[in-house]
Structures are given as structure tokens and as C-alpha cells.
Amino acid sequence: MTTTVVIMRRLLPTAVLAGSLLLTGCSSGTDEDAGATATATTTATTTASSPAGSAPATTSGTVGGCPATRNALTGTANAPTLDIDGDGKADTEWIATEPAADGSVEFGVQTASGDAISADVQSASPIARSLLVADVTGTGELVALVSDGRQVLLYAISDCSIVPVQNAQGQQYAFDLGFTGFGTGVGCADVDGDGVRDLVGLQADGTSITSTVVTLAGPKATNGTSRTSADATAAQLAAAHQVTCGDLTLAADGVTSGP
């Protein structure tokens, strides 16, 4: 059995999967370092990793904070998160606890300056929606990872807005969570060895983990090269079945729309 990791190349905080599923269209290779990929997923750290702390300057260009708009926290599950607008103050991630009339679930970030940036997630999954706001590189490449229990939809956070990341076919970039067999988890790690942490899609299979680099170009992204590591440890395989970024996890640091 084999495990897969997808890496997102840092160009803009807007990314896209080359197919509607995690590993569609990826090339693959092998790597003798069995533990490098999964270990990095759980141990890579960032100065912005503490939900209650402040992230480094972001790519949003809003040094003074996003302009005040509304308070979106009523009727939501919410928790402290990163400083997404660069004003030096921690913000609040939130997700609605009741769906809208069309079945969509609103989620977003309430900034300390008073702005409520948001987006909607549509899904037919019967499982509650969950949100984790993360800094992929640790230097301000911000994303929102939204799970419906079957997949994780990717959104970029930039310029006081949340933007769906699309693939080459115009569909939203999604990481599989074992529902279709194309992936098992999400992480942030420097898998390609360039010294910069990337967003990584993971697929665990037996004692192997496969990593795939996703190259970002504006609001689009394409899958890059992939590699497989064998003989992963139990801890590495467990991490490959989770949604994490640095020392943040969806389970511990995210918010959910329901039980």
C-alpha cells in the first residue's frame, strides 16, 4: 500500500489543483528517505503557528488592518487565529453553525480591526464542515482549509478577501481525505528541500507516503513532480491522515459547524 503527499509551490496565496482530486495528473518518482515527508508535516514550525499569536507581515498589503465592515461572530463557532491582515493583532476564524437556505455554509475571519471576510462552502457531504486558517510558508502565505469530512477545499486569503483556489480545469482545488482513494490528508512541509515550507497533500498507503508538488501561478495551480517514501513510522502515517500546517491541526485549532 502507498501514501501520497501533495506540495503547493509558493507564488501567490491563491492555488489550484490540476484536477478535481488531489493527485490527478501528477508524475511520480521514488525517494530513499522514507521518513522525510511525513516527519516534516508534523515537526515543521513557524513563527506564525500559534493561533493566538501574530503572523509575520502578510501578502494582503493591509498593514493597518482590513477596514471595518460587520461582526460575523453571532451564530458561529469561532476561535483565535493568525493575524491575517498584518496589523499585529490576532484575528478570529469562524464558521456558521447553521447552513444558508441554499445549503451552503459561510465561513471566514473576523479581523481585530472589525472586518468580516468570508466565503461559502457547498457540499453534499452529511459531515459537519470544519475550517483551519493557516500560514503555509510561515511568512504570510495564508490559506483557509475547509473540510467536509471527505475532502478539504482550498481557499487563498489575500487583500482582505477569501478566494477559492481553482485547478487548470476551473474546478476548485480539493485534497481527498480517503473518500475517493486519491489522498488521505493535508500538511505543510518543505518536501522538495528548497528551504521553503509548502502546502502538502498526503496519501498514506501501507507504510509508504507519496508527495506531490503543486505549482501556484496566480489563481491557478498545477501538479508538479511527486515522490514516494517507504517504511514510514506509525506517527508519520497517522499525520498523513490528518489536516495540519506546522504545529496547527484542524482537530485542535480549527472550528466546526457542528458536532
N, C-alpha and C positions, 0 to 999 in steps of 0.2 A: 504494500500500500504506500502511497506517496503524499506529501504535504506541500501546499503552494503558497508563496508569498508574493504579493504584488507591490512594487515600489513606485511611488509617484515622484517624478523629477521636478525639482523646484524651478519654475519660471514665473508663474503668477499664482495667486491663491485660488485660481479657477482651474479645475481639472476635469478631464473626461475620460471615460473608459472606452476602449476601442470597440467593445461590444457590449450588449446589454448585461452580460455576465462578466465576472471578474477576469477570467483568463482568456477570453475569446481572442484569437488572433495572435497569441504570444509565441515567440520562438523559445526554445529551451536548450539548456546545457547542463552540465554536472559540475559540482564543486566538492572537493575532497573535505573541506572544512565542515563537518557535519553539524556543528552547533552554532556556527557564527550567526546565521539568520535569526533563529528563534531567540537566542540569548540576547541579541541586540534589541529585540522587540520589548523585552521585559526590563532590561537594565539601562537602556539609553536614557539620559536625563537631560533636562532643560531648565534654564533659569526661569522659564515661564510655566513650569509644570504644576505648581501649587495652585489649586482652584481659587484660593483666597488671595493669592499674590498678584503682582502686576507683571504683565508680559513686557518684553522689550518693545521698542518702537515698532509699530505695525506698518503694514503696507497700505493702510487705509488713507494716510495723509491727513488725518483729522487730529492734529496734535492737541488742540484744545478740547477735544471730545465731540461726539456727534451732537447735532442740535436737538434740543428737547422736542419731543412730539407727543407722547402719551405714556401712560402707565399701563403696561400689558400684563401685570402680575396677578390680577384678580382672575380666579378660575383656572389657575395654572399650578403645576408642580414646578418649583424653581430652586436654584442653588447657586452659590457664589461660583464665579468662573474667572477666566483671564480678563485682562484689560484689553478689550478688542478695538478701542479707538484711540489708544495712545495718550490718554490724559493722566496716566499714572494712578488711576483708581480701578479697583477690581469691579467687574460688571456681574450681571446675573443672567444665567441661562435659564430658559423657561420653556414649557410645553403645555398646551391646553389639555385639561383633563376631560373635556367633552368634545366630540367631533362637531364640525360645522354641518349645516343642512345637507351639503353635498358629500358628506362623509370624510372630508379632508380634516387633518389635524394641524393647527397652527403651532409654530414653534419659533423661537428666536432668542435674542439677547436684549435685556434692558440695561442700558448703559448708566453709569453713575451720573452722567450729565442729563439724563431724562429722556433719551431716545429709546424707542422700542423698534428695533429692526426685526423683521420676521419673514417667514416663508411658509408655505403649506406643503404637507406631505400627503400624497394619495396612495393608498394601498388597500388591497383586498384581504390582507392577512388578518386573521382573528386575534393576533397577538398585539398587546399594547405597543405603542410607539415609544422609542427612547431617544434621547439626544445627548451627545457629548460634544462640547466645543473644545477644540484642540489646536495647538501650535505645532505644525508638522516639523519645522526645522529648529524650533526653539528661539528663533529670531524674528518672529512676527508673520509667518505664513499660516494664516488662520483658516480653519475649516470647521464645518458642522457635520458631524457624522450622525445620521438619523437611521435607527434600526426599526424594522417591523418584525423582528424575530426570525425572518427568513433571509433578509438581505440588509445591507447598510447603504443608504443613498448618500451621495457626496454633494456637499454644498460648499462654495467658497464664501468667505467673509471678507469684504473689502469695501472701502468708501461708504461706510455706514449702510451697507446692504448685504443681503444674503442671496447668492446667485446659484441656481442649480448648475452643476458641472455636467457637461454633455460629452458623449463619445463621438466618434467620427461619423456615426450614422444618425446623429441628432437625438439619441436617446440619453436618458440620464445615466451617469456613471454609477454603477452599483457593485458592491462587494457581496459575493454569495456567502451565506453562513451555513453551508451544508445542505441547503434545500434542493439545489439542482446538481450538486456534485462538482461545481467549479471553484469552490473556495470554502474556507471554514472560519476565517477571522480577519481582523484588521490590526495593524500596528504601525509604529513609527520607528524606523531604524535606518542606519547607514549601511545598507546591504551591499552597495556597489563599491564601497571603500573610498569614496571621494571626500570624506570628512564632513559631509552634509547629510543630516538625517532626512529621510524621505518617508512619504506615506506608503505603507506596505500592505498589500493584500496577501493573506496567508491561506495555504491549503495543507492541512495535515493529513497524512495517509500512512498508516502503519508507523514506522519510525523515521519517515522521510518528511522533509519540508521543502517545498518549491517556492522560489522567489521570482517575481516578475516586475521589472522596472516599467513604470508608466511615465511617459514624457509629456509634460504640460506645455501648451502653447496658447496663451490667452485663455479663452473659454473652452478650448478643445484639448484633448489628450489622446495619445496613442500608446499602446502597449510596447514596451521595449524588450530587451533580452530577458530571459529567465534562467535560473539555475536551481539545481536540486541538491540539497544536503541530506546525507543519510545518517542513521544512528543518532537521531535527536534524543535528548533526555526527556523524561516524563514531564519535567517542568516546562521545557521548550514546547512540547506537544500540547500541553494544557494552554499555554499562552497563544498558540496558533489557533485555538478555538474561542478566542475572546476578542473584544474590541478594545484596544488600548492605544495610547500615544504617550511615549515617555513613561512617566510613573502615574499617568491618569488612566483610569479604566471606566468604561461605560457603566459597569455594575456599581462601582463605588463613588464615582464623581459625576455621573450623568444624572438626568432626570427622566421620569417616565410618565406617560399619560394615564397609566392605570396599574393595577396590581399584576 
